[in-house]
Each structure stands twice: as C-alpha cells, then as structure tokens.
Amino acid sequence: MSLSTAASLVPLAAPRVLWAKVDSGFWVAHRGGEYYGCVDSVTGGFVARDAHGVPIGRYDTLEKAKGSLRSTADPADAERRRRTERATVVLATAAGSAALAFALTAGALAPYL
C-alpha cells in the first residue's frame, strides 16, 4: 500500500460544535456553519433541542444538556429514531384500517336497524 493510498483512507475530522450565548439563559450551537441545536435554561435545569427544534431532554447541568446534542448524531440514535418512526406508521395504518372496517360494517348494517 502506498503512502498516498494510506493517507486517503484516514477519515476527515468532524466539524467542531461552536456554542454562542445569544440571550440570558439561551445558547445556540453551530456545526460546520449550520444550525445544530440549542439549550434553554428553565426552572430547575436546562432543555436541549436538536436542529429541528425537537426536545432531546431536560438536564441538571448546562454541560450535560450541551453534550446531549452530540449524542443525537450517533448512528445508534438514528437507527432508533427510524424504528420509532416506522412503528408509528404501522400503528397509524392499523388504526386507520380498523376504523375503515368499522365504518363499512356500520354502513352495511344501517338499513337493517
């Protein structure tokens, strides 16, 4: 293996997460020049939100809240999110099918009532 090939196999470093305090009790994170999430101070702790505004959780310390943003990009978290979304679609489809079946049954039986 040549040196140039070995160097091309080295992964590039991930962009750093940069934090800015934009208001009293409100911090915003940027990563690679794009919005990454935020942390908001609330009574008794801090609430972290991802880049889409979805709450990640409530934490006792600012450091834990900031650290939670990094954990949401983990591939295991992404897989868990995909499984949750898939389960939601399956459940909604089953509920809709049951509702349709009940409506059709009620419509078919209505003339006999």
N, C-alpha and C positions, 0 to 999 in steps of 0.2 A: 504494500500500500504506500503510495507516495505521500509526501508531506502535504501537498495541496489537497489531496483527497481526504486526508485525516482532518485537516482544518475545516473542510466544508461540512463535515459531519457534526461539528460542535454546534449545539443549538444556540440561537441568539438569546441574549438575556431579555427577560420580560421587562417592559417599561415599569418604572417606579410609580408608586401611588403617591401623589402630592396632595397634601391637605391644606386648606385655607379656611380660616375662621372668617366668615362673611357677616356674621351678626352675633349678638350676645347669645351664647348657647346654641349656635348653629355652625357646623363645619361641613364643607363640601370637598369631595375627593375628585381628582382628575388623574387619569392614567393614559399615557400616550397621547395627551392632548384632547381626550374625550372625557365627558362626564362619567364618573364611576359610581357615585352614590353620595349619601350624606348621613350625618349623625346629628340628631336633635336632642337637646337637653330637656328632659321632662322631670316632673316631680319624682324624686327617688331614683333617678337613673338616666339612661340615655337610650334612645331608639335609633337603630340603624336601618337605613333604607337602601335598596340596591339602585342600579342605574335606571330602573323602570318605575321607581317610587314604591315598590312593594316592600313592606316592612320585613326585615330579616329577624329582628328580635329586640328584646329590651335587656339592657346590660347595666351592671352596677357601676362600672368604670368606663371612662372615655376610651381607654386603650383597648378594652375588650370589645367595645362597640366598633371601633375602627378596624380591629383585627377580623371581625366577623365579615366585613366586605371582601377580604381576601379569600375567605373560606368558601364563598358562594361561587367562585370561578373554578373550584375544584371539579374535575371530571365526575367524581362520585356524586357530588351535589347536582350536577347537570343531569346525570342519569336518573337520580331520584326524582327530580322535577319532571322529567319526561314520563316516568312511570306514573306519577301522580296525575299529570295531565291526561294520559291515556286512560287511567281508571275513571277519571271524571267523565270523559267522553263515553265510555262504556256504560257507566251508570245512567247518564242522561239519555242515552239511546234506549236502554232497558225501560226506564221510567216513561219515556215517550211512547214506546211500543205498547206498554201496559195500558196507558191512558187511551191510546187509539183502539185497542181491543175492547176496553170497557165502553167507549163511545159507540163503536159499531154494534156491540151486543145490545146496548140500551136502545139504539135506533131500530134494530131488528125486532126487539120485543115491545116497542112502544105501541104498535097497533093492537096488541093483544091485551093491553092494560085497560 
